[in-house]
Amino acid sequence: MVTPAALPLYTVVPFVAMLLAIAILPLWIPHWWESNRNKLVVSAALGLPILALYAARRPGALISMAEEYVSFILLLAGLFVISGGVSLRGDLLATPATNTGFLALGSVLASFVGTTGASMLLIRPLLQTNRERTHLRHTVVFFIFLVSNIGGMLTPLGDPPLFLGYLQGVPFTWTFGLWAHWGLQVAVLLALYFVWDTRQYRREPVAALQRDRSRIAPLRLEGAPNFIVLGVVILAVALLRAPWREAVIVAAGAISLWRTPRAIRRANGFTAYPIVEVAVLFAGIFLTMIPALEILRLRGGELGVREPWQFFWATGLLSSFLDNAPTYVTFLALGQGLGLAREVVDVPHSILAAISVGAVSMGANSYIGNAPNFMVKAIAEEQGVKMPTFFGYMGYSGAILLPLFVIVTLVFFRPGS
């Protein structure tokens, strides 16, 4: 049997190659990369060596990751299908105040219906409201920051890492105590966005603003029964375990497809492309990251990570590129092994807060930090928004989020405190 100690460092090469493919191929061969079939070819080519290694020598780890991947994709697909059956018809005036209101609503909603659910519910009406505007890229980027990531910090339902923590014994209400970490980041980003969008609004062509004012129509909600179906999914995630949880999610998605009028999905521009893109890319990511996570678990103590600020940055930076759920679990295990105060699940409150905030917040640092990031990007591009490249997006996150995370460190996880 292969143990983590026997894994040479070169086994992480497929994972690094997978990340580079996602970053470089859209720039190098954009038309070829548009095909989900070609993305699947890349995922298979890089993932098959790891699949063969673990199938032959350590199938248990492969099965465990496969189960996690299936649960992960089924939940995303279920939320994607259900939220795609909800439509906000009409068109609001696309002012900075309106857009900031969308982001604020999503920042609250994400903690209760999940970052994926909130993203899928709100991205289409936000794009619809702004369809007459020519400067829209920054709005989608801030949407990813707030709704697809940071907003999901207040309950275990908000983001997968927090749910895994709940399953490992973190009290359901413990995450409510992260309200100050959530509130500081949300307030700073909303204020920055409002100033940014105000400047962009003033640069809009007069003709675009006139079209926007001429097309105002009251919002009308269609597909409201899907909120009931969404509630069933939330309860299933909160109360059930596999495989019953997944069975309920699949059934809920099927009911949504069956009962929702097709006109609503057509109005949303609903297609399977975004969820298929996420599924094929994350198949490669989940496979290739197995050795990386095992090496991290084995050698994590060598990192010298003991202080809350260190856990915040170590968890966060790895969550920027690894799936943030297993990264959270890995650093939680590292914290439990340090023999510090056993305040909650055998770690100090400050350590658990640092791990939680790092995993949730820094998933916004790249397109692959959290699954909704890619889905929002794909939907925006489907509707004609020219989104930043992989590195271009990281330019935004580096300039905006990293200084914010320094502030979070100084306020909540100050070194030596």
C-alpha positions as a Markdown table, in Angstrom:
| # | Residue | x | y | z |
|---|---|---|---|---|
| 1 | Met | 0.0 | 0.0 | 0.0 |
| 2 | Val | 1.2 | 3.5 | -0.9 |
| 3 | Thr | 1.3 | 5.7 | 2.2 |
| 4 | Pro | 1.5 | 9.5 | 2.1 |
| 5 | Ala | 5.2 | 9.3 | 3.2 |
| 6 | Ala | 5.9 | 7.3 | 0.0 |
| 7 | Leu | 4.6 | 9.9 | -2.3 |
| 8 | Pro | 7.3 | 11.8 | -4.2 |
| 9 | Leu | 6.9 | 15.4 | -4.8 |
| 10 | Tyr | 6.6 | 14.9 | -8.6 |
| 11 | Thr | 3.2 | 13.4 | -8.1 |
| 12 | Val | 1.9 | 17.0 | -7.7 |
| 13 | Val | 3.0 | 17.8 | -11.3 |
| 14 | Pro | -0.4 | 16.8 | -12.9 |
| 15 | Phe | -2.2 | 19.2 | -10.4 |
| 16 | Val | 0.2 | 22.1 | -11.2 |
| 17 | Ala | -0.3 | 21.3 | -14.9 |
| 18 | Met | -4.1 | 21.3 | -14.5 |
| 19 | Leu | -3.9 | 24.8 | -12.9 |
| 20 | Leu | -1.6 | 26.1 | -15.7 |
| 21 | Ala | -3.9 | 24.6 | -18.3 |
| 22 | Ile | -6.9 | 26.5 | -16.8 |
| 23 | Ala | -4.8 | 29.7 | -16.7 |
| 24 | Ile | -3.0 | 29.6 | -20.0 |
| 25 | Leu | -5.1 | 27.7 | -22.6 |
| 26 | Pro | -7.9 | 30.3 | -22.7 |
| 27 | Leu | -5.3 | 32.8 | -23.8 |
| 28 | Trp | -3.3 | 30.6 | -26.0 |
| 29 | Ile | -6.0 | 28.7 | -27.9 |
| 30 | Pro | -9.3 | 30.3 | -26.9 |
| 31 | His | -11.6 | 28.8 | -29.5 |
| 32 | Trp | -10.3 | 25.3 | -28.9 |
| 33 | Trp | -10.7 | 25.8 | -25.1 |
| 34 | Glu | -14.4 | 26.9 | -25.5 |
| 35 | Ser | -15.4 | 23.3 | -26.1 |
| 36 | Asn | -16.3 | 21.4 | -22.9 |
| 37 | Arg | -15.2 | 18.2 | -24.8 |
| 38 | Asn | -11.7 | 19.6 | -25.1 |
| 39 | Lys | -11.7 | 20.6 | -21.4 |
| 40 | Leu | -12.6 | 17.0 | -20.7 |
| 41 | Val | -9.7 | 15.8 | -22.8 |
| 42 | Val | -7.3 | 17.9 | -20.7 |
| 43 | Ser | -8.8 | 16.8 | -17.4 |
| 44 | Ala | -8.6 | 13.1 | -18.5 |
| 45 | Ala | -5.1 | 13.4 | -19.7 |
| 46 | Leu | -3.8 | 14.9 | -16.5 |
| 47 | Gly | -6.1 | 12.9 | -14.2 |
| 48 | Leu | -5.6 | 9.4 | -15.6 |
| 49 | Pro | -2.0 | 8.9 | -14.2 |
| 50 | Ile | -3.3 | 9.7 | -10.7 |
| 51 | Leu | -6.3 | 7.5 | -11.3 |
| 52 | Ala | -4.1 | 4.6 | -12.3 |
| 53 | Leu | -1.7 | 5.1 | -9.4 |
| 54 | Tyr | -4.4 | 5.1 | -6.7 |
| 55 | Ala | -6.5 | 2.4 | -8.4 |
| 56 | Ala | -3.6 | 0.1 | -8.3 |
| 57 | Arg | -2.0 | 0.9 | -4.9 |
| 58 | Arg | -4.4 | 3.0 | -2.7 |
| 59 | Pro | -8.0 | 2.7 | -4.0 |
| 60 | Gly | -9.5 | 3.8 | -0.7 |
| 61 | Ala | -8.3 | 7.3 | -1.2 |
| 62 | Leu | -9.6 | 7.3 | -4.7 |
| 63 | Ile | -13.0 | 6.1 | -3.6 |
| 64 | Ser | -13.2 | 8.7 | -0.9 |
| 65 | Met | -12.4 | 11.5 | -3.3 |
| 66 | Ala | -14.8 | 10.1 | -5.9 |
| 67 | Glu | -17.6 | 10.2 | -3.3 |
| 68 | Glu | -16.7 | 13.8 | -2.3 |
| 69 | Tyr | -16.7 | 14.8 | -6.0 |
| 70 | Val | -20.1 | 13.2 | -6.7 |
| 71 | Ser | -21.7 | 14.9 | -3.7 |
| 72 | Phe | -20.0 | 18.2 | -4.7 |
| 73 | Ile | -21.2 | 18.1 | -8.3 |
| 74 | Leu | -24.7 | 16.9 | -7.4 |
| 75 | Leu | -25.2 | 19.7 | -4.9 |
| 76 | Leu | -24.0 | 22.3 | -7.4 |
| 77 | Ala | -26.1 | 20.8 | -10.2 |
| 78 | Gly | -29.2 | 20.7 | -8.1 |
| 79 | Leu | -28.8 | 24.3 | -7.0 |
| 80 | Phe | -28.0 | 25.3 | -10.6 |
| 81 | Val | -31.1 | 23.6 | -12.0 |
| 82 | Ile | -33.5 | 24.9 | -9.3 |
| 83 | Ser | -32.2 | 28.5 | -9.4 |
| 84 | Gly | -32.3 | 28.4 | -13.1 |
| 85 | Gly | -36.1 | 27.9 | -12.8 |
| 86 | Val | -36.6 | 31.2 | -11.0 |
| 87 | Ser | -36.8 | 34.3 | -13.2 |
| 88 | Leu | -37.1 | 38.0 | -12.3 |
| 89 | Arg | -38.8 | 39.6 | -15.3 |
| 90 | Gly | -38.5 | 43.3 | -15.8 |
| 91 | Asp | -35.6 | 45.8 | -15.8 |
| 92 | Leu | -34.5 | 48.1 | -13.0 |
| 93 | Leu | -32.6 | 51.3 | -13.6 |
| 94 | Ala | -29.0 | 50.1 | -13.6 |
| 95 | Thr | -27.6 | 52.7 | -11.2 |
| 96 | Pro | -24.7 | 52.2 | -8.7 |
| 97 | Ala | -27.3 | 52.1 | -5.9 |
| 98 | Thr | -29.3 | 49.4 | -7.6 |
| 99 | Asn | -26.2 | 47.3 | -8.3 |
| 100 | Thr | -24.9 | 47.8 | -4.8 |
| 101 | Gly | -28.3 | 46.6 | -3.5 |
| 102 | Phe | -28.0 | 43.4 | -5.5 |
| 103 | Leu | -24.6 | 42.7 | -4.1 |
| 104 | Ala | -25.7 | 43.5 | -0.5 |
| 105 | Leu | -28.7 | 41.2 | -0.9 |
| 106 | Gly | -26.5 | 38.4 | -2.2 |
| 107 | Ser | -24.0 | 38.9 | 0.6 |
| 108 | Val | -26.8 | 38.1 | 3.1 |
| 109 | Leu | -28.6 | 35.4 | 1.1 |
| 110 | Ala | -25.4 | 33.4 | 0.5 |
| 111 | Ser | -25.1 | 32.4 | 4.1 |
| 112 | Phe | -28.6 | 30.8 | 4.1 |
| 113 | Val | -29.0 | 29.3 | 0.6 |
| 114 | Gly | -25.2 | 28.8 | 0.0 |
| 115 | Thr | -22.9 | 30.7 | -2.2 |
| 116 | Thr | -23.8 | 28.6 | -5.2 |
| 117 | Gly | -27.6 | 29.1 | -4.6 |
| 118 | Ala | -27.3 | 32.8 | -4.1 |
| 119 | Ser | -25.0 | 33.2 | -7.1 |
| 120 | Met | -27.3 | 31.3 | -9.4 |
| 121 | Leu | -30.4 | 33.1 | -8.1 |
| 122 | Leu | -29.0 | 36.6 | -8.6 |
| 123 | Ile | -26.5 | 36.7 | -11.4 |
| 124 | Arg | -29.1 | 36.5 | -14.2 |
| 125 | Pro | -31.3 | 39.3 | -12.9 |
| 126 | Leu | -28.2 | 41.4 | -12.2 |
| 127 | Leu | -27.0 | 40.9 | -15.8 |
| 128 | Gln | -30.5 | 41.6 | -17.1 |
| 129 | Thr | -30.7 | 44.8 | -15.2 |
| 130 | Asn | -27.3 | 45.9 | -16.6 |
| 131 | Arg | -27.7 | 44.7 | -20.1 |
| 132 | Glu | -27.8 | 48.3 | -21.5 |
| 133 | Arg | -24.5 | 49.2 | -19.7 |
| 134 | Thr | -21.2 | 48.9 | -21.5 |
| 135 | His | -19.0 | 48.8 | -18.3 |
| 136 | Leu | -20.0 | 45.6 | -16.6 |
| 137 | Arg | -16.9 | 43.5 | -15.9 |
| 138 | His | -16.2 | 45.0 | -12.5 |
| 139 | Thr | -19.7 | 44.3 | -11.4 |
| 140 | Val | -19.4 | 40.6 | -12.1 |
| 141 | Val | -16.0 | 40.5 | -10.4 |
| 142 | Phe | -17.3 | 42.1 | -7.2 |
| 143 | Phe | -20.3 | 39.7 | -7.4 |
| 144 | Ile | -17.9 | 36.8 | -7.3 |
| 145 | Phe | -16.0 | 38.4 | -4.4 |
| 146 | Leu | -19.2 | 39.0 | -2.3 |
| 147 | Val | -21.9 | 36.6 | -3.3 |
| 148 | Ser | -19.9 | 33.6 | -4.5 |
| 149 | Asn | -17.5 | 33.7 | -1.6 |
| 150 | Ile | -17.4 | 36.1 | 1.4 |
| 151 | Gly | -21.2 | 36.2 | 1.8 |
| 152 | Gly | -21.3 | 32.5 | 2.7 |
| 153 | Met | -19.6 | 32.9 | 6.1 |
| 154 | Leu | -22.4 | 33.0 | 8.7 |
| 155 | Thr | -23.8 | 29.5 | 8.7 |
| 156 | Pro | -22.6 | 26.0 | 7.9 |
| 157 | Leu | -25.0 | 26.1 | 4.8 |
| 158 | Gly | -23.1 | 29.0 | 3.3 |
| 159 | Asp | -20.0 | 27.3 | 2.1 |
| 160 | Pro | -18.9 | 23.6 | 1.9 |
| 161 | Pro | -15.9 | 24.0 | 4.3 |
| 162 | Leu | -18.2 | 25.3 | 7.0 |
| 163 | Phe | -20.5 | 22.4 | 6.4 |
| 164 | Leu | -17.7 | 19.9 | 6.8 |
| 165 | Gly | -16.7 | 21.6 | 10.0 |
| 166 | Tyr | -20.3 | 21.2 | 11.2 |
| 167 | Leu | -20.2 | 17.5 | 10.4 |
| 168 | Gln | -17.0 | 17.2 | 12.4 |
| 169 | Gly | -18.6 | 18.7 | 15.5 |
| 170 | Val | -18.5 | 22.5 | 15.2 |
| 171 | Pro | -21.8 | 23.7 | 16.7 |
| 172 | Phe | -24.3 | 24.9 | 14.1 |
| 173 | Thr | -24.5 | 28.4 | 15.7 |
| 174 | Trp | -20.7 | 28.8 | 16.1 |
| 175 | Thr | -20.3 | 30.5 | 12.7 |
| 176 | Phe | -22.8 | 33.2 | 13.7 |
| 177 | Gly | -19.8 | 34.5 | 15.7 |
| 178 | Leu | -18.0 | 35.3 | 12.5 |
| 179 | Trp | -20.4 | 38.2 | 11.9 |
| 180 | Ala | -17.7 | 40.9 | 12.5 |
| 181 | His | -15.3 | 39.2 | 10.1 |
| 182 | Trp | -18.1 | 39.0 | 7.5 |
| 183 | Gly | -19.4 | 42.5 | 8.2 |
| 184 | Leu | -16.0 | 44.2 | 7.8 |
| 185 | Gln | -15.3 | 42.6 | 4.5 |
| 186 | Val | -18.8 | 43.1 | 3.1 |
| 187 | Ala | -18.9 | 46.8 | 4.2 |
| 188 | Val | -15.5 | 47.6 | 2.7 |
| 189 | Leu | -16.2 | 45.9 | -0.6 |
| 190 | Leu | -19.7 | 47.4 | -1.0 |
| 191 | Ala | -18.3 | 50.9 | -0.3 |
| 192 | Leu | -15.5 | 50.3 | -2.8 |
| 193 | Tyr | -17.8 | 48.9 | -5.4 |
| 194 | Phe | -20.2 | 51.8 | -5.1 |
| 195 | Val | -17.4 | 54.4 | -5.7 |
| 196 | Trp | -16.1 | 52.3 | -8.6 |
| 197 | Asp | -19.4 | 51.8 | -10.2 |
| 198 | Thr | -20.3 | 55.5 | -9.8 |
| 199 | Arg | -17.2 | 56.4 | -11.8 |
| 200 | Gln | -18.0 | 53.8 | -14.4 |
| 201 | Tyr | -21.6 | 55.0 | -14.6 |
| 202 | Arg | -20.5 | 58.5 | -15.4 |
| 203 | Arg | -18.4 | 57.1 | -18.3 |
| 204 | Glu | -21.4 | 55.3 | -19.9 |
| 205 | Pro | -22.4 | 56.6 | -23.3 |
| 206 | Val | -25.5 | 58.8 | -23.2 |
| 207 | Ala | -27.2 | 56.5 | -25.6 |
| 208 | Ala | -26.7 | 53.5 | -23.3 |
| 209 | Leu | -28.2 | 55.4 | -20.3 |
| 210 | Gln | -31.1 | 56.5 | -22.4 |
| 211 | Arg | -31.8 | 52.9 | -23.4 |
| 212 | Asp | -31.6 | 51.9 | -19.8 |
| 213 | Arg | -34.1 | 54.5 | -18.7 |
| 214 | Ser | -36.5 | 53.7 | -21.6 |
| 215 | Arg | -36.6 | 50.0 | -20.8 |
| 216 | Ile | -37.5 | 50.2 | -17.1 |
| 217 | Ala | -40.2 | 47.6 | -16.2 |
| 218 | Pro | -41.3 | 46.4 | -12.8 |
| 219 | Leu | -39.7 | 43.2 | -11.6 |
| 220 | Arg | -42.0 | 40.2 | -11.7 |
| 221 | Leu | -41.0 | 36.9 | -10.0 |
| 222 | Glu | -41.7 | 33.7 | -11.9 |
| 223 | Gly | -41.0 | 30.2 | -10.9 |
| 224 | Ala | -41.6 | 31.0 | -7.2 |
| 225 | Pro | -42.4 | 27.3 | -6.3 |
| 226 | Asn | -38.7 | 26.6 | -6.9 |
| 227 | Phe | -38.0 | 28.4 | -3.6 |
| 228 | Ile | -39.9 | 25.6 | -1.9 |
| 229 | Val | -37.8 | 23.0 | -3.8 |
| 230 | Leu | -34.7 | 25.0 | -2.8 |
| 231 | Gly | -35.7 | 24.8 | 0.8 |
| 232 | Val | -36.0 | 21.1 | 0.6 |
| 233 | Val | -32.4 | 20.9 | -0.7 |
| 234 | Ile | -31.2 | 23.1 | 2.1 |
| 235 | Leu | -32.9 | 20.9 | 4.7 |
| 236 | Ala | -31.5 | 17.8 | 3.0 |
| 237 | Val | -28.0 | 19.2 | 3.2 |
| 238 | Ala | -28.5 | 20.2 | 6.8 |
| 239 | Leu | -30.2 | 17.1 | 8.1 |
| 240 | Leu | -29.4 | 14.1 | 5.9 |
| 241 | Arg | -26.3 | 12.1 | 5.2 |
| 242 | Ala | -25.1 | 10.4 | 2.0 |
| 243 | Pro | -26.7 | 8.7 | 0.0 |
| 244 | Trp | -30.1 | 10.0 | 1.2 |
| 245 | Arg | -28.9 | 13.6 | 0.9 |
| 246 | Glu | -27.9 | 13.2 | -2.7 |
| 247 | Ala | -31.1 | 11.3 | -3.5 |
| 248 | Val | -33.2 | 14.2 | -2.3 |
| 249 | Ile | -31.1 | 16.7 | -4.2 |
| 250 | Val | -31.5 | 14.7 | -7.4 |
| 251 | Ala | -35.2 | 14.3 | -6.8 |
| 252 | Ala | -35.5 | 18.0 | -6.1 |
| 253 | Gly | -33.7 | 18.9 | -9.3 |
| 254 | Ala | -35.9 | 16.5 | -11.3 |
| 255 | Ile | -39.1 | 18.0 | -9.9 |
| 256 | Ser | -37.8 | 21.5 | -10.7 |
| 257 | Leu | -37.1 | 20.5 | -14.3 |
| 258 | Trp | -40.5 | 18.8 | -14.6 |
| 259 | Arg | -42.7 | 21.5 | -13.0 |
| 260 | Thr | -41.0 | 24.7 | -14.2 |
| 261 | Pro | -42.4 | 26.0 | -17.5 |
| 262 | Arg | -39.7 | 25.9 | -20.2 |
| 263 | Ala | -40.4 | 29.6 | -21.0 |
| 264 | Ile | -38.8 | 30.6 | -17.7 |
| 265 | Arg | -35.6 | 28.7 | -18.4 |
| 266 | Arg | -35.5 | 30.2 | -21.9 |
| 267 | Ala | -35.9 | 33.6 | -20.5 |
| 268 | Asn | -32.9 | 32.9 | -18.2 |
| 269 | Gly | -30.8 | 31.8 | -21.1 |
| 270 | Phe | -30.5 | 28.5 | -19.2 |
| 271 | Thr | -28.2 | 25.9 | -20.7 |
| 272 | Ala | -26.2 | 23.0 | -19.3 |
| 273 | Tyr | -22.9 | 24.5 | -20.5 |
| 274 | Pro | -21.8 | 26.2 | -17.3 |
| 275 | Ile | -22.5 | 23.2 | -15.0 |
| 276 | Val | -20.9 | 20.8 | -17.5 |
| 277 | Glu | -17.8 | 23.1 | -17.6 |
| 278 | Val | -17.5 | 23.0 | -13.9 |
| 279 | Ala | -18.0 | 19.2 | -13.8 |
| 280 | Val | -15.3 | 18.4 | -16.3 |
| 281 | Leu | -12.8 | 20.8 | -14.9 |
| 282 | Phe | -13.3 | 19.9 | -11.3 |
| 283 | Ala | -13.1 | 16.2 | -12.2 |
| 284 | Gly | -9.5 | 16.9 | -13.2 |
| 285 | Ile | -8.9 | 19.1 | -10.2 |
| 286 | Phe | -10.3 | 16.6 | -7.7 |
| 287 | Leu | -8.2 | 13.8 | -9.2 |
| 288 | Thr | -4.9 | 15.6 | -9.5 |
| 289 | Met | -5.1 | 17.3 | -6.1 |
| 290 | Ile | -5.1 | 14.0 | -4.2 |
| 291 | Pro | -1.3 | 13.7 | -3.9 |
| 292 | Ala | -1.0 | 17.4 | -3.1 |
| 293 | Leu | -3.5 | 17.1 | -0.2 |
| 294 | Glu | -1.8 | 14.0 | 1.2 |
| 295 | Ile | 1.6 | 15.6 | 1.1 |
| 296 | Leu | 0.2 | 18.6 | 2.9 |
| 297 | Arg | -1.4 | 16.4 | 5.6 |
| 298 | Leu | 1.9 | 14.6 | 6.1 |
| 299 | Arg | 4.2 | 17.6 | 6.1 |
| 300 | Gly | 1.8 | 20.3 | 7.3 |
| 301 | Gly | 3.6 | 20.4 | 10.7 |
| 302 | Glu | 6.9 | 21.4 | 8.9 |
| 303 | Leu | 5.2 | 24.6 | 7.7 |
| 304 | Gly | 5.6 | 26.1 | 11.2 |
| 305 | Val | 1.9 | 27.2 | 11.3 |
| 306 | Arg | 0.8 | 27.8 | 14.9 |
| 307 | Glu | -0.6 | 31.3 | 15.2 |
| 308 | Pro | -4.1 | 32.4 | 14.0 |
| 309 | Trp | -2.7 | 34.8 | 11.4 |
| 310 | Gln | -0.6 | 31.9 | 10.0 |
| 311 | Phe | -3.6 | 29.6 | 9.8 |
| 312 | Phe | -5.6 | 32.4 | 8.1 |
| 313 | Trp | -3.1 | 33.0 | 5.3 |
| 314 | Ala | -2.0 | 29.4 | 4.9 |
| 315 | Thr | -5.6 | 28.1 | 4.7 |
| 316 | Gly | -6.6 | 31.0 | 2.5 |
| 317 | Leu | -3.8 | 30.9 | 0.0 |
| 318 | Leu | -4.2 | 27.2 | -0.5 |
| 319 | Ser | -8.0 | 27.6 | -0.8 |
| 320 | Ser | -7.3 | 30.1 | -3.6 |
| 321 | Phe | -6.2 | 27.1 | -5.8 |
| 322 | Leu | -7.2 | 23.9 | -4.0 |
| 323 | Asp | -10.8 | 23.1 | -3.3 |
| 324 | Asn | -11.4 | 25.0 | 0.0 |
| 325 | Ala | -13.4 | 22.2 | 1.6 |
| 326 | Pro | -10.5 | 19.6 | 1.9 |
| 327 | Thr | -8.1 | 22.5 | 2.6 |
| 328 | Tyr | -10.2 | 23.5 | 5.6 |
| 329 | Val | -10.3 | 19.9 | 6.9 |
| 330 | Thr | -6.5 | 19.6 | 6.5 |
| 331 | Phe | -5.7 | 22.7 | 8.5 |
| 332 | Leu | -8.3 | 21.8 | 11.1 |
| 333 | Ala | -6.5 | 18.5 | 11.6 |
| 334 | Leu | -3.2 | 20.3 | 11.7 |
| 335 | Gly | -4.6 | 22.6 | 14.4 |
| 336 | Gln | -5.9 | 19.7 | 16.4 |
| 337 | Gly | -2.5 | 18.1 | 16.4 |
| 338 | Leu | -0.7 | 21.1 | 17.9 |
| 339 | Gly | -2.0 | 20.4 | 21.5 |
| 340 | Leu | -3.4 | 23.9 | 22.0 |
| 341 | Ala | -6.4 | 24.9 | 24.0 |
| 342 | Arg | -9.3 | 22.6 | 23.2 |
| 343 | Glu | -12.1 | 25.2 | 23.1 |
| 344 | Val | -14.1 | 23.9 | 20.1 |
| 345 | Val | -13.4 | 20.6 | 18.2 |
| 346 | Asp | -10.0 | 20.5 | 20.0 |
| 347 | Val | -8.7 | 23.8 | 18.7 |
| 348 | Pro | -8.9 | 27.4 | 20.1 |
| 349 | His | -11.7 | 29.6 | 18.9 |
| 350 | Ser | -9.2 | 31.9 | 17.3 |
| 351 | Ile | -7.6 | 29.1 | 15.3 |
| 352 | Leu | -10.9 | 27.8 | 14.0 |
| 353 | Ala | -12.0 | 31.4 | 13.1 |
| 354 | Ala | -8.8 | 31.9 | 11.2 |
| 355 | Ile | -9.2 | 28.6 | 9.3 |
| 356 | Ser | -12.9 | 29.3 | 8.5 |
| 357 | Val | -12.5 | 32.9 | 7.4 |
| 358 | Gly | -9.4 | 32.1 | 5.3 |
| 359 | Ala | -11.1 | 29.2 | 3.5 |
| 360 | Val | -14.3 | 31.1 | 2.8 |
| 361 | Ser | -12.9 | 34.5 | 1.9 |
| 362 | Met | -9.8 | 33.6 | -0.1 |
| 363 | Gly | -11.7 | 31.3 | -2.3 |
| 364 | Ala | -12.4 | 34.5 | -4.1 |
| 365 | Asn | -8.7 | 34.9 | -5.1 |
| 366 | Ser | -9.0 | 32.9 | -8.3 |
| 367 | Tyr | -11.6 | 31.4 | -10.6 |
| 368 | Ile | -10.9 | 27.9 | -9.2 |
| 369 | Gly | -11.0 | 28.9 | -5.5 |
| 370 | Asn | -14.7 | 28.1 | -5.2 |
| 371 | Ala | -17.0 | 26.4 | -7.7 |
| 372 | Pro | -19.5 | 29.3 | -8.1 |
| 373 | Asn | -16.7 | 31.5 | -9.4 |
| 374 | Phe | -16.4 | 29.5 | -12.6 |
| 375 | Met | -20.2 | 29.2 | -12.9 |
| 376 | Val | -20.8 | 32.9 | -12.6 |
| 377 | Lys | -17.9 | 33.6 | -15.1 |
| 378 | Ala | -19.4 | 31.1 | -17.6 |
| 379 | Ile | -22.9 | 32.6 | -17.3 |
| 380 | Ala | -21.7 | 36.1 | -17.7 |
| 381 | Glu | -19.7 | 35.2 | -20.8 |
| 382 | Glu | -22.7 | 33.4 | -22.2 |
| 383 | Gln | -24.6 | 36.7 | -22.0 |
| 384 | Gly | -21.9 | 38.7 | -23.7 |
| 385 | Val | -19.8 | 40.0 | -20.8 |
| 386 | Lys | -16.1 | 40.0 | -21.6 |
| 387 | Met | -14.7 | 38.6 | -18.4 |
| 388 | Pro | -11.0 | 38.8 | -17.3 |
| 389 | Thr | -8.7 | 36.0 | -18.1 |
| 390 | Phe | -7.5 | 33.7 | -15.3 |
| 391 | Phe | -4.5 | 36.0 | -14.5 |
| 392 | Gly | -6.6 | 39.1 | -15.3 |
| 393 | Tyr | -9.0 | 38.1 | -12.6 |
| 394 | Met | -6.2 | 37.5 | -10.2 |
| 395 | Gly | -5.1 | 41.1 | -10.9 |
| 396 | Tyr | -8.4 | 42.3 | -9.6 |
| 397 | Ser | -8.2 | 40.0 | -6.5 |
| 398 | Gly | -4.6 | 40.9 | -5.8 |
| 399 | Ala | -5.3 | 44.6 | -6.0 |
| 400 | Ile | -8.6 | 44.6 | -4.1 |
| 401 | Leu | -8.7 | 41.5 | -1.8 |
| 402 | Leu | -5.2 | 41.1 | -0.6 |
| 403 | Pro | -5.1 | 44.6 | 1.0 |
| 404 | Leu | -8.5 | 43.8 | 2.6 |
| 405 | Phe | -7.1 | 40.5 | 4.0 |
| 406 | Val | -4.2 | 42.4 | 5.5 |
| 407 | Ile | -6.7 | 44.6 | 7.3 |
| 408 | Val | -8.6 | 41.5 | 8.4 |
| 409 | Thr | -5.4 | 40.1 | 9.8 |
| 410 | Leu | -4.6 | 43.3 | 11.7 |
| 411 | Val | -8.1 | 43.6 | 13.1 |
| 412 | Phe | -8.8 | 40.0 | 14.0 |
| 413 | Phe | -5.6 | 37.9 | 13.8 |
| 414 | Arg | -2.9 | 40.4 | 14.7 |
| 415 | Pro | 0.5 | 38.6 | 15.1 |
| 416 | Gly | 1.5 | 38.3 | 18.7 |
| 417 | Ser | -2.0 | 39.1 | 20.0 |
